[in-house]
């Protein structure tokens, strides 16, 4: 039987997305970020990114399957 944590880690590792972040919000109290790209929501709970609190709608994100890292390109102001 697979544990819930293991399931969540594998699911996050297999995420694949690329596009403009349409929506970004933070679940309280832990400030866990969630983003929406192309109409699909992703939890960034298990992703490696240092500045979670800087993710906003309009930024561009790229995540390849098989990794826990993703690339964030900030929108030009």
Residue, then its C-alpha position, 0 to 999 in steps of 0.5 A: x500500500x502506498x502512503x499518501x505522502x508518497x502518492x503526493x510526491x509522485x503526483x507532483x513529480x509527474x506534473x508537466x506545465x508550461x504557460x502563463x499563470x492565470x491565477x495564484x493563491x496561497x493556502x493558509x496557514x502554511x502559505x502553500x501556493x496553488x497556481x492555475x495554468x491553462x485552466x488546470x490547478x497545481x499545488x506547489x507543496x512539493x516543488x523546490x522554489x525559494x520565493x514562493x511568495x513572489x508568484x503572481x498571476x501573469x508570471x510564466x511557469x515551466x515544469x517538466x515531468x520527473x523533476x521537483x523544480x520548475x522555472x518561473x519567469x516574472x512578468x515585465x512591469 
